Amino acid sequence: MTENFFPVSFTYHGVAYEGRVSPEHTDDQGNTSSYHVVLNNVFFGYMSRNGRHWQVSEQRPAELAEMVGFCIDNYYEKLLQDEPHQ
């Protein structure tokens, strides 16, 4: 199995974060339901949606989890925009 991930980078409270997000699990419709996240070479946790908000499996600040979730959302929105239209 090939490794499937995309990079993320952002600044939060003056700290620069760089890392990678790997889609982990899918739901019954084939949509990704959780993501393995590593930031600054440290395991951040597994991210998933809880309604409109993002949650993380590890104890992390909620605002930081939302920032990572925002990066995930932006990645997929860009993919949709870049798809050729029929």
N, C-alpha and C positions, 0 to 999 in steps of 0.2 A: 504494500500500500504506500503510495507517495504521500509525503507530508503536504498538507493543504493549509496554508496560513496566509494572512495578510498583515503588513506592518501598520502600526499606529504610532503617532507621536503627538504630544500636546504639552502644555505647561499648566500646572495646577498649583496655586498658592506659591508661585515663584520657583517651583521645582519642575525641571524638564523631565518628561517621561518619554521613553521609547520602548517599544516592545512588539509583540506579535499576538495575533488572535487566531485561534484554530477552531473552526466549527467542529463540534464534538458529537452531538446527538441530534437526531431528527424526530419530528412528530409523525403522526399517522399520515399526514398529507405530504411528507417529504421535506418540510421546512425545517431549517436548523432551529433547535430549541435550546441549545446551550453551547457555550464557547469556552475554550481553555485559554486563559489570558496570562501572559508573562509580561511584566513591566520592569525595565531596568535590570534584566537578568534575574528577576525574582518572581516566583509563582504568585500571581495576584489572586487567582481563584477561578471558579467556573461561573460565568455570567449567564443569566437567563432573564427573560421578561416576566414581570409580575404586573399584569395589566399594562398601564402606560409607563411604569417605572422599571428600572433595571435592578436586579438583586445579584449579590455575589455570595459564593459559598463560604468565603473567609470573612473574618471580621475586618471590614474596611470602611472608611468614611462613605456615607451615602452619596455625597456630592462627587467624590472621586469615581464611584461606581457609575453614576449617571454620566460623567465625562467619558468614561470608557464606552458606555452604551451609546453615547452620541457619536463616537468614532465608528462604532460598528454600524449604526444606522447610516452615517454618511458614506461609508464604504459601499453598502448595498444600493443606496440611492444613486451614487455615481455609476455603478455597474448598470443600473436600469437606464440611466441617461445615455450611456455609451452604446447600448444595444442598437443595432440597426433597426429602423422602423420599416415595416412592410407596407 
